[in-house]
Amino acid sequence: MITKRTLFACLLLCATAAQAQLQSWGSYPPLPGLSAGSTPSAEAPLAMLEQRQAPAVSNWLGQQDVLSRAVLARLAARTALAARLQALAQAVAQPALMLEWPESIVYALSGNDGRSRVLLRQQNTGAERVLYIAAPEQQILALVLAPERDKLIVVARSQTVGKQAYLVALSDANADVDVISGLPPTSVAAQDVCWSSDGKSVFYRSWRSGKMELRRHVLGQAPVSDRSLLEGSEKMLQLAAADTLTLSQTPASNFALLTQQSAAGRSYFLSQQAGLQAAKASWQQVATPADQVVAATESAGMLYFVTAKGRSPTRIEQLDLRMPQLQLRKASIFLKNSQFPIEALVVNKDALFWHTIEAGVSHLYRAPLKGASKDASEEVSLPIAGKLSELALAADGVSLQFRLEGGNVPALTYRLTADRQLLSQQLPGQVAGVFPGLESKSIELPAADGAKLLLTLYAAPELQLDGSHPLLLMPVPVGIDFDPTRLAWIERQGVVALLAERVPAQPSQRSADIIAAANYLIRAGYTVPARLLGQETRPGQTGLITAVLQRPELFAAVSLADPELAQSGGKAKTTWPYQALRGGLGYPAILFTLAEPVSPATLKLVAGLQILSTSRQKPVLLSTKASAADNWAFLLWQAGDKTMGLMP
């Protein structure tokens, strides 16, 4: 391991030579302080970069940004790649916003005039009627059906008025429409609103005085008369500006469940439906962040929940809400042990369903509420091995609804009926099945600790996987999703390799798994180090950069989205990046795309890599504006793509 003084010596020896050299792509800006004759402290190399607000450091960061933009602008086919990525992103429609029950379908559709519409279609005749026409530039985000299926909430957003909810009658398109404004700007639209059990009022999230709150709107009344559902509970909730509130309820239930997501974790509260409908809610707390409840649902007076306290979240417990004192420790076991950690729970009148992920692939399970043994659960057969999301009760209150997608299969919405039929909800124009030009190959390989890893390769059907093509290795979390823009890489005779991350996983496991995948791809002949590329698109992740620092010889280039390098507290915060840096090594080309404010730890790592790496034709660039096309153009250039050469 390199010591501070050894690194300090390396930096001083390398800095002058590194800054004097002029590579074909340019040269790095001088470190702040060095050009003025000052010397870094031997106890804290590059400590000047800790002064993030200092003019010299800000100027250095600006020069780094200018350098990266200049290099990226010289990549020959970058503009064409950007246009292709944009076209592919628009080529595949998102899953339809659709509510379906035996008699009717309600769905949203964009018209030829660019305006979105909500339509009602009769199942038996196919006759259609327009329920709502969005304003120009307004995007429809969610549809929420009333319990009696006679009214509909349309949640839409525009740049001028923000996010609003429109209450529409299904029986009379000419009826007056209630409008609710002030919905939180960045929250999940489908969770912003829900109907009361009698269908006469709407509960909604609003954004007031810098905090989220819950309010009740009575149909036909002016919004100014809307009442808060949290009156008298402010002290118990202690809402902070970043807290999120989610209200959920199941059909024919006497209770409503409130989830508060705070920085400390999740808290859960219960209230009687009658109190909510009268805007006199009395909330009772049933779980605090210390209980580590990761998922919960309620039905028919029973609370079903999963806790991670003291164990992996694989056990489902149940609590009778009719007990005089609600305490989680009095809960009984519903399911003793799920094979994998549980992601979500949904309950209907007959059964409890839960979603798990194994090696990037979703699984859905079912257990009856009564009768058969709960441990004798059964798996619901899904049509593809992929990622499941948005698991919820369907419009009829009995069926389940969810989205399902795969690495080369666009997302569709599915409905699991009461008689266990699985039906896809597909509208004209939606792509179904395997996306053209994207063929896949799934590989199971062992991790360093013996765990099972799933690696999936995507390539053109005729491409020989012989190591002669650029291979892009991407770690993906919580299931492998569909992204049509990957076709742009494959069209350039490239290969995409998606590594499904473990759930949960420690940071050290993530980097070790990436190294294991890279080693396998090289050993099996799918690629060579000169063409193996890595990309981390999620901010805050350190798995890929840690793998690169440990095994730089495996990669030709990587791109990183704002890794969170600063460690919490003490000495580690200023020294961590240097523990992995080594002098005399050729590091791969790296493009850091960072968001302001850039952490000092990241600045110091960038500077250390620029100085220490012996691979002078492999630049380490720092950008605050790099696009998806910039990242891929940079990687293809470093892999030797002749169309992506560096222009004069």
N, C-alpha and C positions, 0 to 999 in steps of 0.2 A: 504494500500500500504506500502511496506517495505521501511524504510528510510535507508540512507547510514550507519548511525551509528548502527541501528538495524542489518542490514546485516553484517556489520563489526564484531559485537559481535557474530553473528551466525557463521560466517566463522572461527573466532578464536576458538570458542567452539568446532566446528565440525571438524576442520582440523586435529588436532592431533589424535582424535579417528578414523576418516575416514582413515588416512594413516596407522594407526596401525593395522586395521583389515585386515584379509586375507580371501577373499571369494573363492569359489570353482573355479572361473575363474581367480583369481589373485588379484592384488592390484594396485592402481593408483600410478604413480610416484609422489614424493613429489613436492610441488610447488616450483618454483625457488625463492630463498631468504629465505623461511621458514626454510629449513634445515640448513641454515647457521646462523640462529638466528635472522635474520632481521624481522621486523614487518610491515605488510601492513599499509598504511596510512588510518586513520579513515575517511578521506574526500574522498578517492578514493580507495575502496577495490579492491584488486588484481591489483593495478596500475602497479606492476612490469611487468605484461604481455603486457603493452603498449609498452615496449621496445622490439619490435619484433625482432630487429637485435642483441640484446644482446646475448652473448654466452649461458648464463644460460637459457634464454627463448628458444633459438633454440634447446638446449639440451633437455629441457623439452618436446618440441614438438616432437623431435625424439623419446623420450622414450614413448610418447603416441602412436606413430605410431608402435613402436615395440610391445607394449602391445596389440594393436588391431590385429596385424598380428598373434600374438601368440594365442589369443583367437579364431580368425576365423579359424586358421589352425587346431584347436582341434574339430571343428564341424564335426560329423561323416560322413554325406552324402554330404558334400560341393563339393567334387570333382565330384561325380556322377551328382549332380545338375548342375554344370558348363558344363559338357559334354552334358547334355540334352538341356540346353539353347542354346548351340552352334548348335546342330543338328536341333532344331526347327527354329532357325533364318535362316538356310540355306534351310529349307524344302519348303518354299513358295517363288516362284519367284516374283520379283518386277513387277509392271505393265509394259507391253511391251512398248519399245520405238517404236512407230508405227505412220506412217503418211498414211492416207487413203483418197482416192478420187475415183470417179466412175470407173476409168479405172484400177487403180493400188493400191498396198499397198507397202510401204517401211517399213521394220522393222529390228530391231537388234536381234540377237540370238547367244547364246553361243554354240560352237560346242563341240564334244566329245574330241577334242584335247585341250580344255580349252581356245581357242582363239575365240574372238567374231567376228561376221560377220554382215554386212549389206546386206540384200537381197531385191530384187525387185520381187514382185509377180503380175502377170496379173490376174485381177479379173475374166475375162470371161473364161480363160483356166486353171488357176491354175499354169501355168508355172512360174518357178523361175530362177533368175539369181543373182549371187553374185556381189555386187557393190564394197564392201570394206572388207578387212580382217585385223583385228587389229593385231598389233605386240603382241608377248607373254607378258603377265602381263599388257596389256593395256586394260583399261576399257572404254567402249563407254558410254558417258554421255548424249548426246543430238543429235537429228536430226533436221535440219532446211531446209525446201524445198524452192527453188527459186520461184518467182511469176509465171513463165511460167511452173513450174513443170518439168523442164528439167535438173536441177542441184540440188545438195544436199550438205549441210555442215554436216560433221560428227565431233562432238566434242568428243575428247578422252583424256584420262589421263594415264600416267604411272609414276612410281617412278623415272625413269631415265631422261625423257625429260619434265616432267610436263604436263600441259594441252595444247593441240594443236587443231587446226581446219584443216580439210582436205576437199577440194572442189572437189566433184566427179560428173562426167557427167553421167546421167542416161542412155543415149543412147549409150555410148561407154565405156565399163569397162576398155579398154586398153588405154584410153586417159591419158595424163599427169595430175597429181594431184597437185594442189597448196596446200602448207602447210603454215599455219600461226602459229607462235610460240609466246610465251610470254603472253598467256592469264592469267588473274588473278588466282592465285592458289586456292582461297577459295570461289570464287563467284559462283552464280547459272549458270550452263553451258548453259542452254537454253537462257539466257539473255546476254551471252557473244558476240553473233554474230547475225546479221540480214542482209538480202539482200537489195540492193538498189531497187527502184521500177522498174528499167529497167532490173534487173538481171545481170548487167555487172560488178558489184562490190559488195564488202562485207564490211560492217561496223562492227568493232569489238573493244572490250575492251582490252586494254593492260596494263601491269604493268611496269612503267618506273620511275626511280629515286624515288622509294618509294611511288608513287601515281598512281591512276588509270587515264587513258585517253582513248579517242576514236580516232580510226584511220580508214582510208579507204584503202582497197586493191582492185586493179583492176585486174580482172582475166587475167592470162597469164603473168603478170609482176612480177618482183622479189620483195619480201617483203621489201627490203631495200628502195624501192621507195615509200612505203606507206606514206601517208600524215596524219597529225593530223587534226581532225575535230574541234579542239578547238582553233586554232591559232587566236590570236586577242581577245579572250574571257577570257583569264586567269584572268585578273583583276576582271571581273564581277563574275566569278565562285568562285575564291579564294579557290581552291581545297586544302583540308587537306589530310593527309595520310590515314585517316580512311574513307574518303568519297567514296560513291559508285555512279557510273553513269550507267543509263539504258536508251537505245535508243529504242523507239517503233514507229511503223508506221502501218497504215492500208492500204489495197489494194486500188489503184486508188486515194489515197490522195495526195494533193500537199504539205502536211506538215509532219514533223517528230517531235516527242515529246521527250524531254530529261528530265529525272528525276535525280536530284542530292539529295542523301540522306546524310545528314551531322549530326553532333552531335546536331545541333540546330533544325533539322527537315527536311522537304522536300521542295525543290525548283523545279520549272518547267520552261522549256525554249522551244521555238518553232523556227524552221528553215524551210525554203522552201526546198523541195526535190531537186530542181534544183541546189541549192547551195551545198547540200551534195554530189551530184553526181559529181560535179566539184571540190570537196574538198575546197570549198570557202564558208563554212557555215557561216551565219550571225545569231547569236542567239538573240532572244528577250525574256526577262524574263516576265512570266505571273503570277507567284506566288512565294512568299517568304515563309520561315518557319513561319513567323508571320501570314500568311493566313491560316495555319493549314489544308492544302489540304491533305486528306488521300488517295484519289484515283482519277485518271483522265484517260481519253482516248479521242482520237480525230478521227473524221471521216467526210469527205466531208466538210471541212471548219468549223466544229463546235467542240468546246471543251466541253466535259461533265466532271463534277468534283463533288466531295463530300468534304465538309469542316466541320471540327469539331469546328470551331471558334464560341464561344458563345453558342454552343448547341451540343447535341449528333449528330454524323454523320449519319443523316437519311434523308437528303434532297439532291436531285440531281439538280445541276444547269447547265446551258448551256451558252456558250459565242461564239458569231459569230466572227470568226477569220478574217473576211474581214473588220472589223471595223478599222478605222485609228489608234486608240489608244486602246490597249488591257488592260483593267482594270477589275479585277474580280467583282468590285462593280457594273459594268454595266451588269452583267450576269442576265439572266432571269431564272425562275424556270422551270425545266423540270418535276420533281416529287416533290410534296410538302412534303410528309411525308412517309417514309418507316417505317414499324412497328418496325423494329429492326435495329441497326447500320449496315452500309454497309461495307463489307469487300473488294469487288473488283467490277470493272466495265469492260464490254466488249461491243463493238458495231460492228454491221455489217451494210449492206446497208439498212436494213429494220427496225431494232429494237435495243434497248439498253437493256442489260441484267445486273443484279446485284445479288451479293451473300450476304446473311445475315446468321447469326447464332442465333438460339434461344435455350437456355438451352442445348448447346452442339450439336444440330442437324442443319445441313445446309439446307438452302432454296434458290432456284433459281427463280428469277422473270424476266418477260419480259414486255416491253412496246414499242409500235410502235413509230417510229420516226415521222411519219406523220399520219394525219387522226384522229384516235380515241383519246380520252382524255388520257393524260399521267397518270392521277391518276387512270384510269381504267386499271391498270396493272394486269397481270395474273401470277399465280405461275406455274412454270414448274414442272410437277409431276416427282419425282425422284424414282428409283426402290427400294431404301432402305433409312431408316432414319440413316444418318451417316454424315461423314465429306467430304466436297467437297474441292478440291484444284486444282491449276494449270489451272484455268479458262482462256481460250484463244481462238482466232480464229483458226479453223482447217486449214489443208493444202489447201482447196479449197477457202479460203477467205470468205466463207459465213457461213458454219456450225460452231458450237461451239464445243470445246473439253475440257474435264475436267476429273480429277480423282475422284473416289468416293469409300469410304470404310466405314465399320462399325466396332464396337467392336469385332464382330465375323465373319465379312465378309471381306476377303482380297480385296485390292484395284484393281479396273479395270479402264481402260480408256474408257470413253463414248464419243459419238459424237451426237450432236443434229443437225439434218439436217434442211435445209431451209423449208421443209414441216412438221417440228416439230416431226419427228420420232427420238426416242432415241435408238441408236445402241451401243452395247458394242463391244469393240475392244479386242478380246480374241484370243490368240495363243495357240497351243497345249502345254500342260504342265502347264498352268496356272490354279490355283484353282479358281473356280467360286462358288458363293453361300456361305452358312454357312460353316465355317471351322469345320470339324468333331471334336466332343468332347466339343464344346463350345456352350452351350445353354444360352440364355439370358432372363432376366426379367427386364423390365423398370418400374421405380417408379417415380411418380411426388410427391414432398413434398414441403411444404412451408418453406421459409427461415424465419429468425427471423424478417425481415422487411416486410414479406408478399410476396416477390418475389417468382417465381416458380423455383424450382431446379429439375434437372433430375439426378436420380441415377439409374445406370444400373448394375445388378448383373449377373455374369457369373460363371457357375458351370457345373459339369458333369451332364448329363441327369438324372442319377439315384440318385443323391445326395440329401439327405433331408436337407433343409435349416432350421435346428432346433437349431442353435447356438453351436453345438458340433464340428464345424470345424474352422480352422483358416481363418479369413476373412481379406483380404487386401484392405484397403480403399485408393484410389489413386485419387487426384484431377487432372483433365486433362483440358488443355486450348483449345480454338478454335476448338471444334469438337472432337468427340470420334473416335480415329483412330484404325487401326487393328495392333495388335502385337501378332504374333504366339507364342512368348515365354511365354505368360500368361498361355498357356496350361500346362507348367511345374508346375505351382502352382496348377492348377486344378487337375492334375494327382496325386498330393499328398493329395487329398481329401480336397482341399482348395476352397475358394470362393473369387472371385475378384469383388470389387465394385468400379466402375468408377463414380466419381462425376464431372459432366460437370460444369466448372466454368462459371460465368457470363461474358459477354462481353459488355462493359467494367466493371471492378469491382475494388473497393477500397481495399487496404490491409485488413482493418478491416472487410469488407464484406467477403473476402476469408476465414479468420479464423472463422468468425461466421457461414459461410455456412458449413465448415468442422465439426464444433461442432454440428450443426443441423443434419447433415447426420449421425454422430456417435450416437447421442442421438436416432435418429429414428431407426437405425439398432439394437440397444440394446433393445429399447422399443418394437419393432415389433418381437423380438425373433430370428432375423437372426444371432445374435452373442451375446457374453458376453464380458465384459471388459478384461477378462483374455485371450481372443482369438482375440480381435480387434487390428489390426495392421495398421500402416499408412506408406505410402511411398511417398516422393516428389522427383522426378527424375530430375527436371529442376533446374539448378543452379540459385541462386539469389532470389528464392521464400521464403517467410517467413510465408505463411498462415498456414502450418502444425505445425511448431515449435511454433507459437503464440498460436494456438489452444491447443497444448500440455501444454504450460506453464499456460494457463488459466484453463484448465480442465484435469489435469494429470491423474485423476482417470478413464478416459474413455478408455485409451489405455494400452495395454500390452507392446508394443514396437513400435518404428518408426525408419525409416531410412531417412536421409536428404542429399541432394546433394548441398553442398556449399551455405547455405542460406546467403543472404547479410544482415548482422545484423547492420553494422555501419550506423548510421544516419548522415544526412548532417549537419555538422557544430556545433560549440558550445558545451555546456554541454551535450546535448543529446547524442553526439557521444560516450561518455565514460560511461554514466549512464543508457542508455536505457535497456540493457538486465536485469539489476537488478530490474527494476520497476515491472517485472512480476515474479521474483524469490521469493519463500517463504520458510522459514524454517519449519521443522517438517512435510513435505509432502513426500509421496512416489512417485517419478517421474518414468515414464516408462523407460525401457531400450531404449537407443538412440545410433544409429551409425551415426556419422557425417562423410561424405566423402567430404573432402575439397581439393580445388586446391590451389597451391601456387601462390601468397603469401597469407597466411591465415591472415585474419583481426584480430587485437587485440580484437575487440568486440566479435568475435566468440570464441577466446581463453578464454576470461573471462567468457563467458556463459558456456562453457564446464567445466571450473574449478569450477564455482559456483554450477553447477548441480552435479558434482562429490562429492562435499563437503556437500551440503545441503540435498540431497535426502536420505530418510530413507530406501529406498528399496535397500539394499546392494547387493542382488542377481540379481539386474537389472543394469548391467553396462552401463555407459555413455562412449562410445569409440570414439576416433578421429583417422581417417585414411586418408592418402593421396593417397591410392592405392586400396581401396576396389572395387571389381568388382560387377556386377549384381548378380552373384551367392553368393558372400559374403553377400550382403545385404539381399537376401532372406533366406539364411541359418541362419543368425543372427535372423531374424524375426521368422522363423519357430521354432528355438530353444526356443525363449522366449514364443512362443505360446504353448509349450509342445509337439511338434512333437517328438515322441520317436525315429525316425530314425535320428534325427538331434541333438542327445544328445552330451554333452561335453565329449570328450575322455580324458583319463588321460594324 
